[in-house]
Amino acid sequence: MPEFLGPVAGFGVTFKAMFKKRLTEQYPEEKKPTAPRFHGRHQLNRHPDGLEKCVGCELCAWACPADAIYVEGADNTEEERYSPGERYGRVYQINYARCILCGLCIEACPTRALTMTNEYELADSSRESLIFTKEQLLAGLEEGMVEAPHSIFPGTDEQDYYRGLVSEAAPGTVTQERTPAEKEVEA
């Protein structure tokens, strides 16, 4: 092929591409749904009555290859009960500047307190804001749940929580009501 036809062939490729369907995603205006088993931001789950599932065992921190999780456990008392067991996670932090979202902490959790959501937009301009605290990681209260600390359901023990036998807050406790806006979003 003569040298002067080289640029013409290059422009031919460009000219053909002008009429092809665009493959560009208009992110962040149009977000594609994530796969169901996508590993995103972590979430600390609650029992159906609002008590935390985390028992402060620190197995998730030991399993983390990036050393991104810090857990400090404390003992429950009858006056202040945060989880049905003897202990709870008093301090819980995940450093997303270090976390590699591998999910090994999820597999290590014996109470299934820690799961991963589909939220993936974690970028920020400061390192301090990438350290998520327990309050940021805890799942929100659903209808019928009570904010911890509170006593366990009468007539049950901690094993009943792990068997899934507790399905609501104890009678007589003030439960979380959903606002009309929250009910609208749910529908």
N, C-alpha and C positions, 0 to 999 in steps of 0.2 A: 504494500500500500504506500503510495506517495506521502511525503511528509506533510503536505498542505491539507490532506484529507483527515489527519489526526484530530485537529480541533473540531472539524465538522462532525466526526463520529461522536466526539464528546458532547457536543451540543445536541446531537440526536438523542442521546440518553436523557439529557435534561429535558428536552422537548417532550419525550414520551412520558416522563414522570409528572409533567404538569397536568396531564389529563387523568392520572390515576386517582383512585379514591384516597382521601387523606387518612393516615393512620395515627395522626396526632391526637392524644387525649387532652381534653380541656381541663386539666387538673389545676387548681382545686375546685373550680366551679362544678365540674361533673366528676364525681368520684365513682370508680368502679367498685362493685362489692367485693369484699375479701372472701377467700375460701373459708368454708365452715371450720376447718381445723387450723386456721391462721394463728400464729403466735404473736400476740400484741402485748399491750400493757397488762400488768398483773392486777388481780383483784382479790382482796381478802373477803371471803364469804361469811354469811351469818346463818345461824339456825333459824327455823321458821318463827321463833318467838323473839328474835332480835339479838340473842347472845352470839358472841363471836365463836367461830369454829377453831380459830388458832389457839393452841394450848402452849405456845412458847417453847416448843421442844428444840428449836434451832436446827432441825434436820435440813431445812431448805438452805440455810446459810452454809452448812457443811457441804451440801451437794453442789453449790454454785461454783463452777470452775473459774469465774471471773472475780470472785470475792466481792460481789455487788450487793449482797444482802446482809443487813445487820439486825439481829433479833436479841432483845433482852427480855427474858421471862420474869414473871413475878407470881406470887401466890394469891389465889382468890381468897376472900373472906366471906362470911355470911352477910356482912353489911355491904360489901362491894364485890359483886360477882359479875365478871365480864365474859366468862365461858363456863360451860357446865363442869369442866374438870377441875383438878386441883390448881392448875396454873393457867396463865394467859400471857399473850405477848404484850408486855407493857410498852416496849419501844419496838417499832417495826419500820425499817427503812430499806428502800431499794434505790441504788444509785444507777440511774439509766445512762450515765456517762460511761459506766463500766459494763452494764448488763448486755449480754449477747443474745438474749431472747431465745435461749436453747430449750427451755422447758424442763431441765433436770430438777429444778426446785419443785415443780409441780408433781413430778413422779415421786419425789422423796417425802412429800407431805402425807402423814398417816391419817389425817382427818379430812382431807380434801378441802382444807381451808383456803388454799391458794390455787387459783385458776388463772388462765390468760384470756383476755378479752380480744376483740377484733380492732381495738383502738391502736393506731400505729403512728399518729402524728405527735411525736414526743419532742421534736426539735425546739430548742430555746436558745436565747442569747447569753444565758449565764449558767455556769456549772451548778451553782447552788440550787437553782430551780429544777434541776434534773434529779435531785434527791427527793423521792416521794416518801412522805411520812405515812404512818398508819391511818391517819384521818383521810388522806387523799386516796389510799388504797382500799379502804373499807367499802363494801357494797352499800348502796343506799338502803334506807329502811323502806320496806314494802308495807302495804296495808295490813294491819293487824300485828305489826312488829312493835317492840318497845325498845327504846334506846338503852343500852347497857350503861351502868350496872343495874341489875335487878335479880331477884331470886329465881331459882329454877322452878319449872312447873310443879305444882304440888302433887305429891304421890309418885314422883319419878326420880330417877337417879341419872348420873352422867351416862351410863350405858344405854338408857332409853333414847338419849339424844343421838347417839351413834347408830342405833338401830333404826332411826327414823320414826320413832313412835310419838315424838312431840311435833304437833303441827300448828300450834298457835301459842299466843302469849297466855300467861296465867290469868284466870278470871279476876276481875277487880283492878287490873293494872291499866294505866292509861295507854292506849294503843295509838299508833301513828295513823292519822287519817290522810287520805290523798286529797290534794286540792283539786278543784274543777279543771284546772289547766293540765294537771298530771293525768287525770282520767281521760281528758280529751286526746292527749298524746298517745295514751295506751290504746285507744279505740281506733 
